[in-house]
Amino acid sequence: MEARAATREDDAGAGRLPAWLLGLIPLLLMLTAVAAFALLDGPGLGDRKGPPVEKLAVERTTLEPGRIELSVRNDGPDEVTISQVAVNDGFTDFTASKQSLGRLETADIAVRYPWVEGSAYTVALVTSTGATIEHEIPAAVESPESGLDFYGLMALLGFYVGVLPVTLGMLWLPFVRRIDPRWLGVLMALTIGLLGFLAIDATIEGLDVAAQGAQALGGTALVFVGGIVSYLLLSAVEAWMQDRRQRSRAAPDGGHVALLVAIAIGLHNLGEGLAIGSAYAVGALALGAFLVIGFALHNTTEGLAIVAPVASRPPTLRRLALLGVIAGGPAILGAWFGAAAYNSSVAALLLGAGAGAIVQVIQQLVPSIRDRAQRTLHPSSVAGILAGFAILYATSLLVSV
């Protein structure tokens, strides 16, 4: 009896505390314990045995006449001190904004070296412990100077490969409106195939980009984090749009699905713009008619994916133009960012976000391809999905970044 009374008294005392404070107390105790553990330098653990773990990730390479500049990040758990730099096995003079880098710290290393355009170079960073971190430059090309002309060129390139082809692809709307309604399901299946290929392409490219960047920032996990976050956010936007439509008692017209498709494609084109801008900045991209033609053919089909959901009730020209800007405009932003301040971790996150958004949109389109027996994968829908895959695969062979 006494024990039960004491328990009731404790519960009553706890009940007088606000709920937020009860939730905060364990967190404060944990933070206090962690801080004490760190201040006491891990009591009882002893000194760590073995050599330090030294890792450096080269995040950006800039080449100027007689000069190679690397932006590096400490990608390991221990401090790294850069003591020497060698180019093609020959030591050379260098300056560093910071020679000793703590975990995740960055530094710019300028190497004085008379490089020759088109030649391959291996830059070796030698640490104070004798460890060597190598960075390959497959073909040395002078980095473009940042300026109004440079950003204008990137904007023009983003317009050519993003806004223009998507807008031209939306001109399929009159054709989509006039086809037999029985073929509309096949067209929607074709749209799902197009988007499915884009999602796979973005994921593979994101994983490849993430593997080249700093693993301490998340590495390949950033691709999946970006995908999950964008999927959830787009799902929330779609739910909000549905609630708003129900409150206004408006009839469904497919416009909200077209908007979600445009957003998803826009995120994908943002990733494409990043790849284009960064490749041009390091001289790995040759600007020419073939590149523009390849991207135009590849991205024109994205316009079809936007207008297919609004075949029954087409929107106004103003709304169509807005959808085209949402879907294609991010290619310009991506080209600017990729050329000026490319970061592989950010690129991996954005590419993953594009893939996740596309998956969420596919989920919205699936009900539109079901037959009378409520089957999703029936002969005509499978044919449409495979045709979408085949179209984007064929046009992707024309694009090389």
C-alpha positions in Angstrom: 0.0 0.0 0.0 2.8 2.4 0.9 4.6 1.6 -2.4 1.5 2.3 -4.4 0.9 5.6 -2.6 4.6 6.6 -3.3 4.1 5.8 -6.9 1.0 7.9 -7.1 2.8 10.8 -5.4 5.7 10.5 -8.0 3.2 10.5 -10.9 1.5 13.5 -9.4 4.8 15.3 -9.1 5.7 14.4 -12.7 2.3 15.6 -13.8 3.0 19.1 -12.5 5.9 19.4 -15.0 5.1 20.5 -18.5 5.2 17.8 -21.2 7.9 19.6 -23.2 10.2 19.7 -20.1 9.7 15.9 -19.5 10.8 15.3 -23.1 13.8 17.6 -22.8 15.2 16.2 -19.6 16.6 12.9 -21.1 18.2 14.9 -24.0 19.9 17.3 -21.6 21.2 14.4 -19.5 22.6 12.7 -22.6 24.3 15.9 -23.9 25.8 16.4 -20.4 27.2 12.9 -20.4 28.6 13.3 -23.9 30.2 16.6 -23.1 31.8 15.2 -19.9 33.1 12.2 -21.8 34.7 14.4 -24.4 36.2 16.8 -21.8 37.7 13.8 -20.0 39.1 12.5 -23.3 37.3 9.2 -23.1 38.3 7.8 -19.7 39.3 4.2 -19.7 39.7 3.9 -23.4 43.5 4.4 -23.5 45.5 5.7 -26.5 44.5 4.5 -30.0 47.0 2.2 -31.6 48.1 2.3 -35.2 48.8 5.0 -37.7 46.3 7.9 -38.3 43.6 7.5 -40.9 44.2 10.2 -43.5 41.8 10.9 -46.3 41.4 13.8 -48.7 38.7 14.3 -51.2 39.4 16.7 -54.2 36.1 18.5 -54.7 37.2 20.9 -57.5 40.0 21.4 -59.9 40.9 24.7 -61.5 43.6 25.1 -64.2 45.2 28.5 -65.1 48.3 29.0 -67.1 51.2 27.7 -65.1 49.0 26.9 -62.1 46.8 24.0 -60.9 44.4 24.7 -58.0 42.7 22.0 -56.0 39.9 22.4 -53.5 40.3 19.6 -51.0 38.3 18.4 -48.0 39.4 16.2 -45.1 37.3 13.1 -45.6 38.8 11.1 -42.7 38.5 11.0 -38.9 42.0 12.4 -38.2 43.8 15.7 -38.8 45.7 15.8 -42.1 48.8 18.1 -42.7 49.8 18.5 -46.3 53.6 18.7 -46.4 54.5 18.2 -50.1 52.9 18.1 -53.5 54.1 16.2 -56.6 52.9 16.4 -60.2 53.7 13.3 -62.3 56.2 12.0 -59.7 58.1 15.3 -59.5 57.8 17.5 -56.4 56.8 21.1 -57.0 56.2 24.4 -55.1 52.7 25.0 -53.7 50.8 27.2 -51.4 47.8 26.2 -49.3 45.1 28.3 -47.6 45.4 25.9 -44.7 48.0 23.2 -44.4 46.5 21.3 -41.4 42.9 20.2 -41.9 40.6 18.9 -39.2 37.7 16.6 -39.9 35.5 18.0 -42.8 37.6 21.2 -43.1 38.5 22.4 -46.6 41.6 24.1 -48.1 42.6 25.5 -51.5 46.0 24.2 -52.7 47.7 26.2 -55.5 50.4 24.3 -57.4 52.9 26.1 -59.6 53.4 23.9 -62.6 53.8 24.5 -66.4 51.1 22.1 -67.5 50.4 21.5 -71.2 46.9 21.5 -72.7 45.5 18.1 -73.4 48.1 16.2 -71.4 47.3 13.9 -68.4 48.6 14.7 -64.9 48.6 13.0 -61.6 48.8 15.3 -58.6 50.0 13.6 -55.4 49.4 15.2 -52.0 51.9 14.0 -49.5 50.9 14.3 -45.8 53.2 14.7 -42.8 53.1 11.0 -42.1 54.2 10.1 -45.6 50.8 9.0 -46.9 50.0 9.9 -50.5 46.6 10.9 -51.9 46.5 11.0 -55.7 44.2 13.0 -58.0 44.0 12.4 -61.7 43.6 15.1 -64.4 42.8 13.1 -67.6 43.2 16.0 -70.0 44.4 19.5 -68.8 42.3 22.3 -70.1 42.2 25.9 -68.9 39.2 26.6 -66.7 36.9 29.3 -68.1 36.9 32.7 -66.4 33.7 33.6 -64.5 32.0 36.6 -65.9 28.9 37.9 -67.6 29.7 36.2 -70.9 30.4 32.9 -69.1 27.1 32.9 -67.2 25.3 34.0 -70.3 26.8 31.0 -72.2 25.6 28.7 -69.4 22.1 30.3 -69.5 22.0 29.8 -73.2 23.1 26.2 -72.9 20.5 25.5 -70.2 17.8 27.1 -72.4 18.9 24.9 -75.3 18.9 21.6 -73.4 16.1 22.3 -70.9 13.5 25.0 -71.6 13.4 24.8 -75.4 13.0 21.0 -75.8 10.5 20.6 -73.0 8.4 23.5 -74.4 8.6 22.0 -77.9 7.6 18.6 -76.5 4.4 20.2 -75.0 3.3 21.0 -78.6 2.1 17.4 -78.7 -1.0 18.5 -76.8 -3.2 18.9 -79.9 -2.2 15.4 -80.9 -2.9 14.0 -77.5 -6.3 15.6 -77.4 -7.4 14.1 -80.7 -6.3 10.5 -80.3 -8.9 7.8 -79.7 -9.7 7.6 -75.9 -8.8 3.9 -76.0 -5.2 4.9 -76.8 -5.0 7.5 -74.0 -4.2 4.7 -71.5 -1.3 3.6 -73.7 -0.1 7.1 -73.9 -0.1 7.4 -70.1 1.8 4.1 -69.9 4.3 5.6 -72.4 4.6 8.6 -70.0 5.3 6.2 -67.1 8.0 4.5 -69.1 9.6 7.8 -69.9 9.6 8.9 -66.3 10.8 5.5 -65.1 13.8 5.7 -67.3 14.6 9.2 -66.0 14.4 8.0 -62.4 16.8 5.1 -63.1 19.2 7.4 -65.0 19.2 10.0 -62.2 19.8 7.4 -59.6 22.7 5.8 -61.4 24.2 9.2 -62.2 23.8 10.3 -58.6 25.5 7.2 -57.2 28.4 7.8 -59.6 28.7 11.4 -58.6 28.5 10.6 -54.9 31.3 8.0 -55.1 33.6 10.8 -56.4 32.9 13.1 -53.5 33.6 13.3 -49.8 32.2 10.1 -48.2 32.2 11.7 -44.7 29.3 13.9 -45.8 27.2 10.9 -46.6 28.5 9.5 -49.9 26.0 7.4 -51.8 23.5 7.7 -48.9 22.9 11.3 -50.0 21.2 10.0 -53.2 18.7 8.0 -51.2 18.2 10.8 -48.7 17.4 13.2 -51.5 15.1 10.7 -53.0 13.1 10.0 -49.8 12.9 13.7 -48.9 11.6 14.8 -52.3 9.2 11.9 -52.4 7.7 12.8 -49.0 7.6 16.6 -49.8 5.9 16.0 -53.2 3.4 13.6 -51.5 2.6 16.4 -49.0 2.2 18.9 -51.8 -0.1 16.5 -53.7 -2.2 15.9 -50.6 -2.5 19.6 -50.0 -3.6 20.2 -53.6 -6.2 17.4 -53.2 -7.6 19.0 -50.0 -7.7 22.4 -51.6 -9.6 21.0 -54.6 -12.1 19.2 -52.4 -12.8 22.3 -50.4 -13.5 24.2 -53.6 -15.5 21.3 -55.0 -13.6 21.6 -58.2 -13.7 18.7 -60.7 -10.4 16.8 -61.2 -8.8 17.9 -64.4 -5.3 16.4 -64.3 -3.8 19.8 -63.9 -2.3 19.0 -60.5 -0.7 15.8 -61.9 0.8 17.8 -64.7 2.2 20.2 -62.2 3.8 17.4 -60.2 5.2 15.9 -63.4 6.7 19.4 -64.2 8.3 19.7 -60.8 9.8 16.2 -60.9 11.2 16.8 -64.4 12.5 20.2 -63.2 14.4 18.5 -60.4 15.8 16.0 -62.9 16.9 18.8 -65.3 18.5 20.6 -62.4 20.8 17.6 -62.0 21.4 17.5 -65.7 22.4 21.2 -65.6 24.8 20.5 -62.8 26.5 17.8 -64.8 26.7 20.0 -67.9 28.0 23.0 -66.1 30.6 21.1 -64.1 31.8 19.2 -67.1 32.3 22.4 -69.1 34.1 24.1 -66.2 36.8 21.4 -66.1 37.1 21.2 -69.9 35.4 17.8 -70.2 32.6 19.1 -72.3 32.8 20.2 -75.9 30.0 22.6 -76.7 28.7 21.9 -80.1 25.6 21.3 -82.2 25.7 17.5 -81.6 25.4 18.0 -77.9 22.5 20.4 -78.2 20.7 18.1 -80.7 21.2 15.1 -78.5 19.8 16.8 -75.4 16.9 18.3 -77.4 15.8 14.9 -78.7 16.3 13.4 -75.3 14.3 16.1 -73.4 11.6 16.8 -75.9 9.8 13.6 -74.8 9.6 15.2 -71.3 7.1 17.7 -72.7 4.9 14.8 -73.7 4.9 13.5 -70.2 3.7 16.9 -68.9 0.7 17.3 -71.3 -0.5 13.7 -71.3 -2.3 14.1 -67.9 -4.3 17.2 -69.2 -5.5 15.7 -72.5 -9.1 15.8 -71.5 -9.1 19.4 -70.2 -6.2 21.3 -71.5 -5.0 24.3 -69.5 -4.5 27.9 -70.8 -1.4 28.9 -72.8 -0.2 30.9 -69.8 -0.4 27.8 -67.5 1.3 25.6 -70.2 4.2 28.2 -70.4 4.5 28.1 -66.6 4.7 24.3 -66.6 7.4 24.5 -69.3 9.5 27.0 -67.2 9.1 24.8 -64.1 10.3 21.7 -66.0 13.0 23.2 -68.1 14.2 26.3 -66.2 16.1 24.4 -63.5 18.6 23.3 -66.2 19.8 26.9 -66.4 20.2 27.2 -62.6 22.0 23.8 -62.6 24.4 24.9 -65.3 25.3 28.1 -63.4 25.8 26.3 -60.1 27.7 23.4 -61.7 30.1 25.7 -63.5 30.7 28.1 -60.6 30.5 26.2 -57.4 30.1 22.5 -58.1 30.0 20.2 -55.1 29.6 16.4 -55.7 27.7 15.9 -52.4 25.1 18.6 -53.3 24.9 17.2 -56.9 24.3 13.7 -55.5 21.6 15.0 -53.2 19.8 16.9 -56.0 20.0 14.0 -58.4 18.5 11.7 -55.8 15.8 14.3 -55.2 14.9 14.2 -58.9 14.6 10.5 -58.9 12.4 10.5 -55.7 10.1 13.1 -57.2 9.7 11.1 -60.4 8.8 8.0 -58.4 6.1 9.9 -56.6 4.7 11.2 -59.9 4.7 7.7 -61.4 2.6 6.6 -58.4 0.0 9.3 -59.3 -0.1 8.1 -62.9 -0.5 4.4 -62.3 -4.3 4.5 -61.7 -4.8 6.1 -65.2 -3.5 3.0 -67.0 -5.6 0.3 -65.3 -8.1 -1.6 -67.5 -11.7 -2.5 -66.7 -10.5 -5.4 -64.6 -8.4 -3.0 -62.6 -5.2 -4.6 -63.8 -2.1 -2.2 -64.0 0.2 -4.4 -66.1 -1.9 -5.6 -69.1 -0.6 -6.0 -72.6 -1.3 -2.4 -73.8 0.1 -0.8 -70.7 3.2 -3.0 -70.8 3.7 -2.1 -74.4 3.5 1.6 -73.6 5.9 1.4 -70.7 8.5 -0.5 -72.7 8.1 2.0 -75.6 8.8 4.8 -73.2 11.9 3.1 -71.9 13.1 2.4 -75.5 12.6 6.0 -76.6 14.6 7.5 -73.8 17.3 4.8 -74.0 17.7 5.5 -77.8 17.9 9.3 -77.3 20.2 9.0 -74.3 22.8 7.4 -76.6 23.1 10.8 -78.3 24.0 12.5 -75.0 27.4 12.3 -73.4 28.5 14.5 -70.5 
